[in-house]
C-alpha cells in the first residue's frame, strides 16, 4: 500500500530539521571550544630588572608598564638588583628560568650583561632596554633612552651663562652609559674655556646615601668650588644635604638630571640651579606598547629611540608640576 504523500513530506521535513539541528550544534560546540581555548591562554610573563628601586624614576616606569600588562591579563615580575651587577645577572637568569616572554632591563653596568643577553637572544626572548644602553646592542630588541649627552650640554651652557669662571665638582656613575654621557656632555662643553676647571670627581652610583658622606669628606679638604654637576637628581639631593649641613648651600650652583618633583621644588626655592627633565611616564607607556606590538609580531619602526630633554631653571619651572613626574 502506498504511503500518503503528506506523510512522506512530513518525514522529509523532520529529517532536514534534525540534520540542521545536529549541524548547528556541532558548529556551536566548535565555536565554544575555540573560545575556551582562547580564553584559557596562559598569562604571558614579563620580567623586569631595573638598576635600583631606590629611585622613583624606575617605579614610575614600572607602574606604566604594569598598566599595559594588566590590561592584557598578563603578569609582570619586577626585581631590584640594588645597583649590584652580580645580583642583576642572577635575577635575569632567574627570570629566564621562569620562561618569561619578554625582559625589561635597566643595566647596572654598560658592558656587564653580555653573556645573559646572548642567552636571551638565543631563546628568542625580546629584550627591552630602558634609560641607559648596553654595549651589546645587537642582542637588544628595543631601547628607549633620554638624550643623555645633551642633558650634560644643557647644564654646562646654563652654568656658563651665569658664571664667567668656576671650579666644578663632578658626581659620576661611570659604569653606566647614561651617567657617562651626561658627564661627558658637560665636560665637552666647558673644555673650550680655561675659565672652568674640574677640581674633583666623585663616583657615587647616583645614590643620595652614597653622595652625602663622600661630599662631606670632600668639603673637609677645603678646596674651593662653585658648581656641583650631578649625574642625576638623587645625587644632587645628597650634595645639597651635605652643603646645607655645612652651611655652604647659598651661592653654590647644583645641577641635576631627571626632573624629579623634589628637584623641581628645589629649583622653585632657589636652592638648586637646574634639573633636566626626563619623562619616566613616557618611557613606561612606550615600553608597554612595544611589548605588545612584539607579541603581535608587529614591526618596530625605531629600534633605538632617543627622547629629547629640557633643562628646568627658575625661568621655566612654572611650566612643570612639582607634584609629580612629567
C-alpha positions in Angstrom: 0.0 0.0 0.0 1.5 3.4 -1.0 2.1 5.8 1.9 0.2 9.2 1.7 2.3 12.0 0.1 1.7 14.2 3.2 3.3 11.6 5.4 6.4 11.4 3.2 6.6 15.2 3.2 6.5 15.3 7.0 9.3 12.7 7.3 11.4 14.7 4.8 10.9 17.9 6.8 11.8 16.2 10.1 14.9 14.8 8.5 16.0 18.2 7.3 15.3 19.8 10.7 17.2 17.1 12.5 20.2 17.4 10.2 20.2 21.2 10.6 20.0 20.9 14.4 22.9 18.4 14.6 25.0 20.6 12.3 24.2 23.7 14.2 25.0 22.1 17.5 28.3 20.9 16.1 29.2 24.4 14.8 28.2 26.0 18.1 30.3 23.5 20.0 33.3 24.1 17.8 33.0 27.9 18.4 32.6 27.3 22.2 35.7 25.1 22.2 37.6 27.6 20.2 36.7 30.4 22.6 37.5 28.2 25.6 41.0 27.6 24.2 41.4 31.3 23.5 40.2 32.4 26.9 42.2 29.8 28.8 45.5 31.1 27.3 48.2 31.0 30.0 49.1 34.6 31.0 52.3 35.8 29.5 55.1 36.7 31.9 57.2 39.8 31.5 60.3 40.1 33.7 61.8 43.5 34.7 65.1 44.2 36.4 65.9 47.9 36.9 69.1 49.4 38.1 67.6 50.1 41.5 64.3 50.7 43.0 65.8 53.3 45.3 64.9 55.9 42.7 61.3 56.8 41.9 62.1 57.1 38.2 62.1 53.4 37.9 58.9 52.9 40.0 57.1 55.3 37.7 58.4 53.4 34.6 57.3 50.1 36.1 53.9 51.5 37.0 53.2 52.5 33.4 54.4 49.1 32.1 52.2 47.3 34.7 49.1 49.1 33.5 49.6 47.7 30.0 50.4 44.2 31.3 47.3 44.1 33.5 45.1 45.3 30.6 46.1 42.2 28.7 45.7 39.9 31.7 49.4 39.1 31.9 51.9 39.1 34.7 54.8 41.5 35.4 57.6 40.2 37.6 59.7 43.2 38.9 63.1 42.7 40.6 65.5 45.1 42.2 69.3 44.4 41.9 70.1 47.3 44.2 73.0 48.5 42.0 74.6 45.1 42.1 75.8 43.6 38.7 76.1 40.2 40.3 72.6 40.4 41.6 71.2 41.6 38.3 72.8 38.7 36.5 71.2 36.3 39.0 67.8 38.0 38.5 67.9 37.8 34.7 68.9 34.1 34.9 66.0 33.5 37.3 63.5 35.3 35.0 64.6 33.3 32.0 64.3 30.1 34.1 60.7 31.2 34.7 60.2 31.2 31.0 59.3 34.9 30.7 58.1 36.1 27.3 60.0 39.4 27.4 62.7 41.1 29.5 62.8 44.8 30.5 66.2 45.8 31.7 67.9 48.9 33.1 71.5 47.7 33.1 73.6 48.3 36.2 76.7 48.0 34.0 77.2 49.1 30.4 79.3 46.0 29.5 78.4 43.5 32.2 75.4 41.7 30.8 76.8 40.3 27.5 76.5 36.6 28.3 73.0 36.8 29.6 71.9 39.0 26.7 73.3 36.3 24.3 71.3 33.6 26.2 68.0 35.7 25.9 68.7 36.3 22.2 69.2 32.5 21.6 66.0 31.8 23.5 64.2 34.4 21.3 63.2 36.4 24.4 62.7 40.1 23.4 64.9 42.4 25.4 63.8 45.9 26.0 66.4 48.3 27.4 65.2 51.4 29.4 67.0 54.6 30.4 70.6 53.5 29.8 72.1 51.4 27.0 74.1 48.2 26.9 77.3 47.8 24.8 76.0 44.7 23.1 73.1 46.4 21.3 72.8 43.7 18.7 71.0 41.5 21.2 68.5 44.2 22.1 65.0 44.2 20.5 64.1 47.8 21.5 65.6 50.5 23.6 64.4 53.9 24.8 66.8 56.4 26.5 67.0 60.1 27.0 69.4 62.3 25.1 71.8 62.0 28.0 74.8 63.7 26.3 72.6 66.7 25.5 71.4 66.8 29.2 75.0 67.4 30.2 75.5 70.0 27.4 72.4 71.9 28.6 73.6 72.0 32.2 77.0 73.3 31.1 75.5 76.0 28.9 73.3 77.2 31.7 76.3 77.3 34.1 78.4 79.3 31.6 75.6 81.8 31.1 75.6 82.5 34.8 79.2 82.2 35.8 82.3 83.7 34.0 84.5 81.1 35.7 84.0 78.2 38.1 85.6 75.3 39.9 83.4 72.3 39.3 82.8 69.0 41.3 81.6 66.1 39.2 79.4 63.4 40.7 79.7 60.4 38.4 78.5 56.9 37.8 80.9 55.9 35.1 79.9 52.2 34.7 76.5 53.2 33.2 76.2 54.6 29.7 73.7 57.3 30.8 75.9 58.5 33.6 79.0 58.6 31.4 77.3 60.5 28.6 75.8 63.1 30.9 79.2 64.0 32.4 80.9 63.8 29.0 78.4 66.2 27.5 79.1 68.7 30.3 82.9 68.3 30.1 83.0 68.6 26.3 81.0 71.8 26.5 83.3 73.5 29.0 86.7 72.3 27.7 87.0 75.1 25.2 87.4 77.6 28.0 90.1 77.5 30.7 87.8 79.5 33.0 86.1 76.3 34.0 88.1 73.7 35.9 87.1 70.3 37.3 88.6 70.1 40.8 87.1 66.8 41.9 85.4 63.7 40.6 83.3 61.6 42.9 82.0 58.1 42.0 78.6 57.8 43.7 76.4 55.4 41.7 73.8 58.2 41.6 72.7 57.4 45.2 71.9 60.0 47.8 73.2 58.0 50.7 76.5 57.4 48.9 76.9 61.0 47.9 76.3 62.7 51.2 79.3 61.3 53.2 81.6 61.5 50.2 80.6 65.1 49.6 81.2 65.9 53.3 84.6 64.3 53.1 85.4 66.5 50.1 84.2 69.6 51.8 86.7 68.9 54.6 89.5 69.0 52.1 89.0 72.8 51.9 89.1 73.0 48.1 87.3 76.0 46.6 84.4 75.2 44.2 81.2 77.0 43.0 79.5 74.2 41.0 78.4 70.6 41.6 77.4 68.8 38.4 75.5 65.7 39.3 74.6 62.8 37.0 71.1 62.6 38.4 68.7 64.2 40.9 69.2 61.8 43.8 73.0 62.6 43.8 72.1 66.3 43.6 69.9 65.9 46.7 72.8 64.2 48.5 75.2 67.0 47.5 72.7 69.7 48.7 72.2 67.9 52.0 76.0 67.9 52.6 76.3 71.5 51.6 73.4 72.5 53.8 74.8 70.6 56.8 78.0 72.7 56.4 76.1 76.0 55.8 77.5 76.1 52.3 74.5 75.8 50.1 74.0 79.5 49.5 75.9 80.7 46.4 76.6 77.2 45.1 75.2 76.0 41.7 74.0 72.5 41.9 72.8 70.8 38.7 70.9 67.5 38.4 69.2 65.4 35.7 65.8 63.7 36.0 63.2 66.4 36.7 62.0 64.7 39.9 59.3 66.5 41.9 61.8 67.2 44.7 64.4 68.7 42.4 61.8 70.9 40.7 60.8 72.2 44.2 64.4 72.9 45.0 64.6 74.9 41.8 61.5 76.9 42.8 63.1 77.6 46.2 66.3 78.7 44.5 68.4 76.0 46.2 69.2 74.2 43.0 70.4 75.8 39.8 68.6 73.4 37.4 67.5 69.9 36.7 67.0 68.4 33.3 63.6 66.8 32.6 63.2 63.2 31.7 59.8 61.5 31.4 59.5 58.1 33.0 55.8 58.1 32.3 56.5 58.3 28.6 59.2 55.6 28.8 56.9 53.2 30.6 54.0 53.8 28.2 56.2 53.2 25.1 57.7 50.1 26.6 54.3 48.7 27.4 53.1 49.5 23.8 56.2 48.0 22.3 56.0 44.7 24.3 52.5 44.0 22.9 53.5 45.1 19.4 56.2 42.5 19.6 53.8 39.8 20.8 51.6 40.7 17.8 54.7 40.3 15.6 54.3 44.0 14.5 57.4 45.5 13.2 59.1 48.2 15.4 59.9 51.2 13.3 62.5 52.8 15.6 64.6 50.2 17.4 66.8 52.7 19.3 64.6 55.6 20.5 66.3 58.7 21.9 64.0 61.1 23.8 64.8 64.8 23.8 65.4 66.5 27.2 64.7 70.0 28.5 66.5 71.9 31.2 64.3 73.3 34.0 65.5 76.5 35.7 63.8 79.2 37.7 62.8 80.8 34.4 60.6 78.0 33.2 59.9 75.8 36.2 56.3 77.1 36.4 55.7 75.1 33.2 56.2 71.9 35.1 54.3 70.3 38.0 56.2 70.0 41.3 53.7 67.4 42.5 54.7 64.6 40.1 56.8 63.4 37.2 56.3 64.5 33.6 
